């Protein structure tokens, strides 16, 4: 199943589907505007989005903040995510295209959850809104409220690891635990939000930004394969990714998938790990990677 879609291809699909008969499969665009600095992206969404795009609230719909001890962005429950999918208008047979204004860093969370829920065709707009604008494509203002859909969520299609499994993978021979945060956070030089600075012992630094070219698009598959091979990743050993709270790590999982490598997500990520005083935290550039 394709992982990415180009802005020109998306625009052509949306144009071709205008006037489609009722019940026909459609391309549904989901706008996941979110950053640590500005978690509520609704104002930016209303100011200009891909025509027809529905706003997705990452904190409210792609996480369950009632779950305690699971990090800053625990995964939503299966029933809650199914309700969200239906609010977005998703129906069986549709294609979901997730979009953000951060080169896919937040949109990838929705892509991962849709795949995890067994939704058939979920793709990331390559380059995000910056690429859409650069192609000279139009934006629409205001809110889009679609007719409710009938999509179903059945979690389990994407591999997940927990706290203990992350610990074991970091210490495993041949397995690789990738840290998708910026290198300075991996080294423990800065920590803007979590209680301790550093990284999970044994994890390899692999900032998610390294998956992108200068235009904010994913690197070609062969370049991603070479990047991950240099970090010790291969198809014969387990690999998983984490970040601060499980959002940017989904971008790493997507990049690995583009490279033809299946990887697990550690949803609790460092926000969970660093809140367990009994779990050690390493600092410095060891064992390395892109640190």
C-alpha positions as CSV (number, residue, x, y, z in Angstrom):
1,X,0.0,0.0,0.0
2,X,1.5,3.4,-0.9
3,X,2.6,5.5,2.1
4,X,3.0,8.9,0.4
5,X,1.1,11.0,-2.1
6,X,2.4,14.0,-4.1
7,X,0.4,17.3,-4.0
8,X,-0.2,17.3,-7.7
9,X,-1.5,13.7,-7.5
10,X,-3.8,14.6,-4.6
11,X,-5.2,17.7,-6.4
12,X,-5.9,15.5,-9.4
13,X,-7.7,13.0,-7.3
14,X,-9.8,15.6,-5.6
15,X,-10.7,17.2,-8.9
16,X,-11.7,13.8,-10.5
17,X,-14.0,13.0,-7.5
18,X,-16.1,16.1,-7.8
19,X,-19.6,15.1,-8.5
20,X,-19.0,11.4,-7.6
21,X,-22.2,9.5,-7.0
22,X,-23.3,9.0,-3.5
23,X,-21.6,6.2,-1.7
24,X,-18.6,6.1,-4.1
25,X,-15.2,5.8,-2.4
26,X,-13.5,9.2,-2.0
27,X,-10.2,10.7,-1.0
28,X,-10.7,12.3,2.4
29,X,-8.1,14.9,3.6
30,X,-7.3,15.1,7.3
31,X,-5.5,18.2,8.6
32,X,-3.4,17.5,11.7
33,X,-1.9,20.9,12.5
34,X,0.0,20.5,15.8
35,X,3.3,21.4,17.4
36,X,4.7,21.4,20.9
37,X,4.7,25.2,20.8
38,X,1.2,25.4,19.4
39,X,-0.8,22.3,20.0
40,X,-4.1,23.8,18.9
41,X,-3.9,24.1,15.2
42,X,-7.5,25.0,14.5
43,X,-6.9,28.7,13.9
44,X,-4.2,27.9,11.3
45,X,-6.5,25.3,9.8
46,X,-9.4,27.7,9.4
47,X,-7.1,30.3,7.9
48,X,-6.2,28.0,5.0
49,X,-6.3,24.3,4.3
50,X,-6.4,21.8,1.4
51,X,-10.0,22.1,0.0
52,X,-12.3,19.7,1.8
53,X,-9.9,18.9,4.6
54,X,-11.3,18.1,8.0
55,X,-9.4,19.3,11.1
56,X,-8.1,16.6,13.4
57,X,-7.3,17.6,17.0
58,X,-4.2,15.6,17.8
59,X,-4.5,16.0,21.6
60,X,-8.2,15.2,21.7
61,X,-8.6,12.6,18.9
62,X,-5.2,11.0,18.5
63,X,-4.4,10.6,22.2
64,X,-6.1,9.6,25.4
65,X,-5.0,11.9,28.2
66,X,-7.2,10.1,30.7
67,X,-4.7,7.2,30.6
68,X,-2.2,7.7,33.4
69,X,1.4,6.6,33.4
70,X,1.5,6.1,29.6
71,X,3.4,9.2,28.6
72,X,2.2,12.6,27.3
73,X,0.3,11.2,24.3
74,X,-1.1,7.8,25.2
75,X,-2.8,6.0,22.3
76,X,-6.6,6.5,22.1
77,X,-8.8,3.6,22.8
78,X,-10.1,1.6,19.9
79,X,-13.8,2.8,20.4
80,X,-12.7,6.4,20.7
81,X,-10.6,6.3,17.6
82,X,-13.5,4.7,15.7
83,X,-15.7,7.6,16.7
84,X,-13.1,10.0,15.5
85,X,-12.8,8.3,12.2
86,X,-16.5,8.5,11.6
87,X,-16.6,12.2,12.6
88,X,-14.0,12.8,9.9
89,X,-16.3,11.2,7.4
90,X,-14.2,8.1,6.7
91,X,-16.0,5.2,5.1
92,X,-14.8,1.8,4.1
93,X,-13.1,2.0,0.7
94,X,-12.0,5.6,1.1
95,X,-8.5,6.9,0.9
96,X,-7.3,9.0,3.8
97,X,-4.6,11.6,3.2
98,X,-3.1,13.2,6.3
99,X,-1.6,16.7,6.1
100,X,0.2,19.1,8.3
101,X,2.4,22.1,8.1
102,X,5.5,20.4,9.6
103,X,6.7,18.0,6.8
104,X,4.6,15.2,8.2
105,X,5.9,15.2,11.7
106,X,2.4,15.4,13.3
107,X,0.4,14.0,10.4
108,X,2.3,10.7,10.6
109,X,0.7,10.1,14.0
110,X,-2.7,10.0,12.2
111,X,-1.2,7.8,9.4
112,X,0.1,5.4,12.0
113,X,-3.1,5.1,13.9
114,X,-5.2,4.6,10.7
115,X,-2.9,1.8,9.7
116,X,-2.9,0.4,13.2
117,X,-6.7,0.5,13.1
118,X,-6.8,-1.5,9.9
119,X,-8.0,1.3,7.7
120,X,-7.2,0.2,4.1
121,X,-5.5,3.2,2.4
122,X,-3.9,5.9,4.5
123,X,-1.2,8.2,3.0
124,X,0.9,11.2,4.1
125,X,1.0,14.3,1.8
126,X,4.7,14.4,1.0
127,X,6.1,17.7,1.9
128,X,2.9,18.8,3.7
129,X,1.2,22.1,3.1
130,X,4.5,23.7,2.2
131,X,4.7,21.4,-0.9
132,X,1.0,22.1,-1.6
133,X,1.6,25.8,-1.6
134,X,4.8,25.5,-3.6
135,X,2.8,23.7,-6.3
136,X,0.6,26.7,-6.6
137,X,-2.5,24.8,-5.4
138,X,-5.4,26.6,-3.7
139,X,-6.3,26.7,-0.1
140,X,-9.8,26.9,1.4
141,X,-10.8,28.8,4.6
142,X,-13.2,28.0,7.3
143,X,-14.4,24.7,8.8
144,X,-15.4,21.5,6.9
145,X,-18.0,19.3,8.6
146,X,-18.6,16.1,6.7
147,X,-21.4,13.6,6.9
148,X,-20.5,11.0,9.5
149,X,-18.7,7.9,8.1
150,X,-19.0,4.2,8.9
151,X,-15.3,3.3,9.2
152,X,-14.3,0.7,11.8
153,X,-11.2,0.5,14.0
154,X,-9.6,-2.8,14.9
155,X,-6.2,-2.1,16.5
156,X,-3.3,-4.5,16.0
157,X,-2.2,-4.0,12.4
158,X,1.0,-2.1,13.4
159,X,3.6,-3.5,15.9
160,X,3.8,-1.8,19.3
161,X,6.3,-2.2,22.2
162,X,5.9,-1.2,25.8
163,X,8.2,0.1,28.5
164,X,9.8,-3.3,29.3
165,X,10.1,-4.2,25.6
166,X,11.9,-0.9,24.9
167,X,14.3,-1.6,27.7
168,X,15.0,-5.1,26.3
169,X,15.4,-3.9,22.8
170,X,17.9,-1.2,23.8
171,X,20.0,-4.0,25.4
172,X,19.4,-6.6,22.7
173,X,22.1,-8.0,20.5
174,X,21.3,-7.0,16.9
175,X,18.0,-5.2,17.7
176,X,17.9,-1.4,17.3
177,X,15.9,1.1,19.3
178,X,15.9,4.5,17.4
179,X,15.5,7.8,19.2
180,X,13.7,10.2,16.8
181,X,14.2,13.4,18.8
182,X,16.7,16.1,18.0
183,X,20.3,15.1,18.8
184,X,20.7,17.6,21.6
185,X,17.8,16.0,23.4
186,X,19.3,12.6,22.9
187,X,22.6,13.7,24.3
188,X,20.8,15.3,27.3
189,X,22.0,18.8,26.7
190,X,18.5,20.2,26.6
191,X,15.1,18.9,27.7
192,X,12.2,21.3,27.2
193,X,9.4,19.2,28.7
194,X,10.3,15.8,30.2
195,X,11.5,15.4,33.8
196,X,14.9,14.0,33.0
197,X,17.3,14.7,30.1
198,X,19.1,12.0,28.0
199,X,18.0,8.9,26.3
200,X,17.0,5.2,26.9
201,X,20.2,3.3,27.4
202,X,21.3,1.5,24.2
203,X,19.1,3.7,21.9
204,X,20.6,5.1,18.7
205,X,20.1,8.7,17.8
206,X,18.1,9.0,14.5
207,X,16.4,12.4,14.4
208,X,13.2,12.3,12.3
209,X,14.3,15.4,10.5
210,X,17.0,13.3,8.9
211,X,14.4,11.4,6.9
212,X,13.7,14.5,4.9
213,X,15.3,16.5,2.0
214,X,15.8,20.2,1.9
215,X,12.2,20.7,0.8
216,X,10.7,18.8,3.6
217,X,9.9,15.7,1.5
218,X,10.8,12.2,2.5
219,X,14.1,11.0,1.0
220,X,13.9,8.3,-1.7
221,X,13.7,4.7,-0.5
222,X,17.3,3.8,-1.3
223,X,18.6,6.8,0.6
224,X,16.4,6.0,3.6
225,X,17.7,2.4,3.5
226,X,21.3,3.6,3.4
227,X,20.6,6.0,6.3
228,X,19.0,3.3,8.5
229,X,21.7,0.8,7.5
230,X,24.3,3.2,8.8
231,X,22.4,3.2,12.1
232,X,22.6,-0.6,12.4
233,X,19.1,-1.3,11.1
234,X,18.5,-4.3,8.8
235,X,15.5,-6.4,7.9
236,X,16.7,-9.4,9.9
237,X,16.6,-7.9,13.4
238,X,13.8,-6.1,15.3
239,X,13.7,-2.3,15.2
240,X,11.5,0.2,17.1
241,X,11.3,4.0,17.3
242,X,10.5,6.4,20.1
243,X,10.6,10.1,20.6
244,X,9.3,12.5,23.3
245,X,5.7,11.3,23.4
246,X,5.1,9.0,20.4
247,X,4.2,11.6,17.8
248,X,7.4,12.2,15.8
249,X,8.3,8.5,16.3
250,X,5.5,7.7,13.9
251,X,7.3,9.7,11.3
252,X,10.3,7.5,11.8
253,X,8.2,4.4,11.4
254,X,6.8,5.8,8.2
255,X,10.3,6.5,6.9
256,X,11.4,2.9,7.8
257,X,8.3,1.6,5.9
258,X,9.2,3.6,2.9
259,X,12.6,1.9,3.1
260,X,10.9,-1.5,3.2
261,X,11.6,-2.1,6.9
262,X,8.8,-2.9,9.4
263,X,9.3,-1.1,12.7
264,X,7.5,-1.0,16.0
265,X,6.4,2.1,17.8
266,X,7.0,2.8,21.5
267,X,4.0,5.0,22.2
268,X,5.0,6.0,25.7
269,X,8.4,7.1,24.5
270,X,10.8,9.1,26.6
271,X,7.9,11.0,28.4
272,X,6.9,7.6,29.9
273,X,10.4,6.3,30.5
274,X,11.8,9.5,32.1
275,X,8.9,9.4,34.6
276,X,10.0,6.1,36.0
277,X,12.9,6.9,38.4
278,X,13.9,3.2,38.5
279,X,14.7,3.3,34.8
280,X,18.2,4.6,34.0
281,X,18.8,7.5,31.6
282,X,21.9,7.7,29.5
283,X,23.5,11.0,28.4
284,X,26.1,11.9,25.8
285,X,26.6,10.7,22.3
286,X,26.9,7.0,23.1
287,X,26.1,4.6,21.5
288,X,25.8,7.1,18.7
289,X,24.0,7.2,15.5
290,X,23.3,10.8,14.3
291,X,24.1,12.2,17.8
